[in-house]
Amino acid sequence: MLFNLAVTTLNFIFGLYFLELTGSAFVFGTLIIIGPVVSLMFTPIMTRIVDYYNHRKILVLSQLISCGSLLIYWAIGSWIDINKITVAYVLMIIIRISEELFIVTFKASVPQITDQEHFQQINAAMQSATSIANMAGPIVGGVAYGVFSLRLFILLISATIIISILFTISIQFKTEKNASNKKKGSFLSIVKYVKSHSIILSLVIIAMFVNFFASAITIGLPIVVLRQLGLPKLVYSLLDSLTSIAMVFGGVILTFRKNKSELKTVYRAIFSFTAIILLFGVPELIPNKFTTVILLGILIIGFGLVVVFANTAMTTYLQEKVPLGKQGGVYSIINAISQLFVPLGALGYGVLFDHFESYEVFITSGIFALIIIASLLLKERRLF
């Protein structure tokens, strides 16, 4: 969690810093899309690293690389122009690669940390921790941006990562030597493995479409609240924060409540997701603004819960079914494809909301999402 918090805060600070420095929305936007691009480009390499080498060492090294890069950036700021955009891009790419490597490796390490019966609890705790980091990062970053200089902030982030490294070292792994007992394969063999297992392939495709359609909510919510309904920005901020809050509580629920079937949980959550998108088209049609805000709040909470239930169940299923030596590759593929469709979805829905009424976009998206998901599950004969 500390490493996630550090990176989230850093991303927020650098976005604000260079937006203020350059006044360019394009620069700000390119910093945001670094993640998906890096994930896609380095997927084959990450697959080999995670599936071939000692997980404890990878987790520690990925954080050391981030910390070292920050300290180098801090050090060279005394004798070169630290404000150069190119240097910041290089730093953010390195940190993004390190973060992605850490996330994929940690997911693949769960079977080495605990027994299968506790996979869900670990994954749920990870979801809650990530949600807390996503909530706290912008808050901490906003406060730090107004109080500390960039150089001092970099030192504080570096110290946080060092503490995270110490926590990582203390984790007890059942198997220290990955290389001795796992059947490994190349990136192409991982792709063939996914294609040859229809359920896993369907989960990859579902993750892809869910991330795309989720942009209808992330892009559409401010449009509905601020532009269509004319509500204050404070109302939008409160509604937007409900997603992360719901995800935190959803993770807490799943640490105590065991799913009977991971697959059924995924499918039910995805169907609920399509219904939520469709129902987002209703609030704009309600004349009473108080009722509209309450309904939006309920839908956003439902969205957060559905996301954490689906992610936790999918991760747990893959940890149970995918061989240990292929988990890194499978997670890398899912992460890369999922993240790629986030900016694509944002771009697509940005255009749609500019040309159509928001309720039309939501309702149509919900229907299309339902058709796509249902067709995938009917093909696998796993609709019920």
C-alpha positions, 0 to 999 in steps of 0.5 A: 500500500505504501508504494502505491500511495507514493506512486499515486501521490507522485503522479498527482504532483507531477501532473499539477507541477507540469500543468502549472509549468507549461500551461499545456493540457496536452502535456498533462494528458500525455503524463496520464497516458504513460501508464497504458502505453508502458504497460502494453510495450513492456508486457512481453518483458514483464512476462519473462521477468515475473515468471522466471525470477525470484518474486521477493527480489523482483518486488524489492528491486522494482521499488529500489529502481523507483527510489533510486530514480527519484534520488537521481532526479533530486541530485541532478536538480542542483546542476541541471534544469530540473524543470525539463519535461524530457527528464520528467517523462523519463522519470515517470516512465521508469517509475511506471514500469517499476509500479507495473512490475510490482503489481503483477509480481505481487499478484503472482506471489499470493500463492507463495504467501498464503494457502489457497483458502486465503487467496480471496482475503489477500486479494480483497485486502489488496483492493482496499489498500489500492482504493485507499491509496487512490483516495489518499494520493490526490489529497496528500499530493494536494497538501504537499504541493502547497506546502513543500518544494518539489525537491523536498517532496521527492525526498519524502516520497523516496523515504516512503518507498524505503519504508515500503521496501522494509515491509516487503522484505519482511514478507514470508514466502513459502517458495524462495526459488521460483526457477526450480519448480515451475514450468515456464514459457515465453510470452507467445506461449502465454498468449497461446495458453490464454487462447486455449483456455476459453474461460480465461480468454473470456475473462480477458475479453470481459476485462477489456470491455468493462474498462472501456464501458466504465469510461461512460461513468468516469467521463459522464458523471461530471457532465451529468452533475455539472453540465446537465444538472448544474449542481455545485462542484462540491456535490460532484466531488462528494459523489466521485469519492463514493466510488473509492469509498465503496471499493474500500468497504467492498474489500473489507466485506470480502475479507470476511465473506467467502465467495462460493464460486469465483466465476459466478461472482465475476459474472453476476458482478459484470451483469450488475455493471451493465445494469448500473450503466443503463440506470445512469441514464435515469437521473437526468430524466428526474425533475427533483434534483435531491432525488437525482443526487441520491440515485446517483450516489446509490449507483456510484456506490453500486459501481464501486462494489461491483468493481471490487467484487469482480476484480477480487473474484477474477484475480482469485480464480486465476490464482487458483487455476493458472499454473504458478509459472504462467501467472505473471504472463497472464496478469501482464496481458490482462493489465496491459489490455485493460489499461489500454482500453481506459484512454480509448474509452475516455476518448470515445465517450468524450466524443459521444457526450459532446454529440448526444444527450448523456441519458442516450449515451448511458442507456445505449452503452448499457444495452451494448454492454449487456449484449456483448457480455451475454454473448460471451457467456452464452458462448461459454454456456455460463450465463447462469 
